[in-house]
Amino acid sequence: MATSMRAMTSSDADMPLLTSIHSPSDLRTLSEAQLVQLSKEIRSFLITNVSKTGGHLGPNLGVVELTIALHRVFRSPKDTILFDTGHQAYVHKLLTGRQDFSGLRQEGGLSGYPSRSESDHDVIESSHASSSLAWADGISREKKRRGDASSTVAIIGDGALTGGMAWEALNTIAESTDRRVVVVVNDNGRSYAPTIGGVAHHLDALRTSEGYERALAWGKRHLLALGDPGKAAYDALHGLKTGIKDVIAPQAMFEDLGFKYLGPVNGHNETELETTLQRARTSKHPVLVHVITQKGRGYTPAEEDIADRFHAVGPIHPETGLPVAPARFGWTSVFADEIVKIAREDDTVVGVTAAMMAPVGLKPFHEEFPDRVVDVGIAEQEAIASAAGMAYAGAHPVVALYATFLNRAFDQLLMDVALHKAGVTVVLDRAGITGADGASHNGVWDIAMCSIIPSLELAAPRDEATLRASLRRAVGVKDRPTVLRYRKGSLPAPMNAIRSVNGVDVLFEPDTDDVDVLLVVAGAFGPEGLETARILTEQGKRVRVVDPVWLLPINPELASFAKQAQRVVTLEDGIVDGGFGWGVRDLLANESVDATVITLGVAKVFLRHAERESLLERCGLTAHQIAERISRTL
């Protein structure tokens, strides 16, 4: 169901071509000169609007001409266009009738990724990389079975080709030689940061080669100059073979799989792109189009940003690219600082990242110890399994990921790490409700997943001090996996324990032993727990707030505290089903504790994009909502 969203923040006079585009069909009447002008208008629009809301600026500046060409050549939505990771789909939104970016990534506004509720032109909503080719395989397979001759087009960044699932799908697609599948590799030499590994080197060989035309022209000139076709002709032919060897060998990998290879193509020349994509569209066999683009193109601050070309930004000053409000010292910064201190003391500690070294806080570690931090690309399964191997060989790997991306490596954590009793620490950034990035980026699954892994220990620090202490304890564990999780954003004020009993910190309590409510808080919900206790105390309720810090395995000392309470309420920043609260409930049942148990957390739903505070309210997890719910049970 296509939606009409085109409220522009700049005047229509400033962007006459862009404001005239209501659907992809409007693109097909434009001249070559108009297409160049349209590209300029789109870049101006993105810089002006994304600088106000924040979002994925760099990737979209790099795919302007490519997206225009795709929509001129193919007929979406009949031809299915799939965006891998989805953060490169802003231009696609503009060309499919969605030009109101005033609420981008905000509640009620446009999603930062493709969204089926916004448009029939959107297909894949998940923003996890490397999956588009598997979708293309499935869609094209069913189209063929039903006699549908339309094309299926997957746009995948070169960084996403470091993910194993992409190659599994390439292998499967290539097996069928009569499906209309076009794989567009958007090669900007970067995923979040510069692309690494053998795939990057392979694409680089294609990108930097002189091309068939120059090699063949060289050979033709020399052969025509020959008067005697004897040995000299043989030498010239041998030279021709040598001259094109570096071109043939790299692309042979794709063609040997069964793909017709087209490229490299200048991704900022719309005419060249369109010509190449037309050739791909007419093919009845799988085609791979290799497109060279520049991330952040057309915006000097992004082009000069070595780290990530403004991959994702908060609100910025459009003239300079500088943040409107400098970020406060946050959870990631504490981890980044503490892991370096630990690494200086223990040379067995190594860092592992999956294409996000700076965002997860491993960049300072890498700068000081470049041979002790490994980037495996967008390949979380490889990160966890290789960490098991590192541990076997004597290291203590610290694998830093976004919490939602651990979902992709559950089997490796279970079978490669836990089963083999490997001393591996997994640090999960952006755990819990994250907000603006939407359903696939809320890191709410990890506690429930990890709860079924034998021997695993999981900590949810509540503030800076507990994060530093938990990380040190985790790195000291050598015979089983440890996991640390913390939320996105700035740190809360310190929450010092009044006292600690066998690993359970008491944060708030009355002067009596027996209480009406035992509130067991986990990690990021420390502030909400303390505020809830204050509200209930003002109502005359006796409340004790405790934090075990280490959530898994469930600390048996919680049963002792529960025996002194009428109600036990658990509060966690993750899904309730199978989570920490359920573990506490089971513990108390096994210990025959008579108190009523209420488990609070995130419902088993996919949360749409909104600010964290709004999502907490939607989930009934603000302090006032929690206090009201508890009061009704007393």
FENKAUR-V632363 format. One record per backbone hydrogen bond with DSSP energy under -0.5 kcal/mol. CO is the residue of the C=O (numbers start at 1). NH is the residue of the N-H. If there is no record, write none. Layout:
co,nh
CO,NH
CO,NH
This chain:
co,nh
3,5
5,99
5,100
6,8
11,14
11,15
13,16
15,19
17,20
18,21
20,22
23,26
24,27
25,28
26,29
27,30
31,35
32,36
33,37
34,38
35,39
36,40
37,41
38,42
39,43
40,44
41,45
42,46
43,47
44,48
45,49
46,50
47,51
49,52
49,53
50,54
51,316
55,57
55,313
56,60
57,61
58,62
58,296
60,63
61,64
63,67
64,68
65,69
66,70
67,71
68,72
69,73
70,74
74,76
75,78
75,79
78,80
79,81
80,82
80,153
82,84
82,155
84,86
86,89
89,93
90,94
91,95
92,96
93,96
93,98
94,97
97,5
97,99
99,101
101,104
103,106
106,109
110,105
115,118
115,119
118,3
119,122
123,125
128,85
128,131
131,134
131,135
132,136
133,137
134,138
135,139
136,140
137,141
138,142
139,143
140,144
141,145
142,146
143,148
144,147
147,149
151,80
152,182
153,82
153,155
154,156
154,184
155,84
156,186
157,160
157,161
158,161
159,162
159,378
160,163
163,166
163,167
164,168
165,169
166,170
167,171
168,172
169,173
170,174
171,175
172,175
172,176
173,176
175,177
179,181
180,152
181,183
181,287
182,154
182,184
183,185
183,289
184,156
184,186
185,187
185,291
186,158
186,188
187,293
189,195
190,159
193,191
197,201
198,202
199,203
200,204
201,205
202,206
203,207
204,208
205,209
211,215
212,216
213,217
214,218
215,219
216,220
217,221
218,222
219,223
220,224
221,225
223,226
227,229
230,233
230,234
231,235
232,236
233,237
234,238
235,239
236,240
237,241
238,242
239,243
240,244
241,245
242,245
242,246
244,247
244,248
245,249
246,250
247,251
248,252
249,253
250,253
251,254
251,255
252,256
253,257
254,258
254,259
259,261
260,288
262,290
265,267
265,292
266,269
268,270
269,273
270,274
271,275
272,276
273,277
274,278
275,279
276,280
277,281
278,282
279,283
280,283
286,260
287,183
287,289
288,262
288,290
289,185
289,291
290,264
290,265
291,187
291,293
292,267
293,295
294,297
296,299
299,302
299,303
300,304
302,305
304,306
305,309
310,57
310,58
313,55
315,324
316,318
317,320
317,321
322,317
329,491
330,334
331,335
332,336
333,337
334,338
335,339
336,340
337,341
338,342
339,343
340,344
341,345
342,346
346,349
348,396
350,398
351,374
352,400
353,355
353,376
355,192
355,193
356,360
357,362
357,363
358,361
362,366
363,367
364,368
365,369
369,372
370,373
372,351
374,353
374,376
377,379
379,383
380,384
381,385
382,386
383,387
384,388
385,389
386,390
387,391
388,392
389,393
390,395
391,394
396,350
397,399
397,425
398,352
398,400
399,401
399,427
400,354
401,429
402,405
402,406
403,406
404,407
405,408
406,409
407,410
409,413
410,414
411,415
411,416
412,416
412,417
413,418
414,419
417,422
418,421
422,424
424,426
424,482
425,399
425,427
426,428
426,484
427,401
427,429
428,486
429,403
432,443
434,436
435,438
438,441
438,442
439,442
441,443
442,444
443,432
444,575
445,449
446,450
447,451
449,452
450,453
452,454
453,456
457,483
458,551
458,552
459,485
460,523
463,467
464,468
465,469
466,470
467,471
468,472
469,473
470,474
471,475
472,476
474,477
476,478
478,423
481,457
482,426
483,459
484,428
486,431
489,331
499,506
500,502
501,504
503,505
504,501
505,507
505,547
506,498
506,499
508,545
515,566
516,567
517,519
517,544
518,520
518,569
519,521
519,546
520,571
521,523
522,525
523,526
525,529
526,530
527,531
528,532
529,533
530,534
531,535
532,536
533,537
534,538
535,539
536,541
537,540
541,543
542,516
542,517
544,519
544,546
545,507
545,508
546,521
547,505
548,550
549,460
549,551
552,458
555,558
556,559
556,560
557,561
558,562
559,563
561,564
562,565
564,515
566,596
567,518
568,598
569,520
570,600
571,522
572,574
574,602
576,579
579,583
580,584
581,585
582,586
583,587
584,588
585,589
586,590
587,591
588,593
589,592
596,568
598,570
598,600
600,572
602,576
603,605
605,607
611,615
612,616
613,617
614,618
615,619
616,621
617,620
622,626
623,627
624,628
625,629
626,630
627,631
628,632
629,633
630,633
630,634
631,634
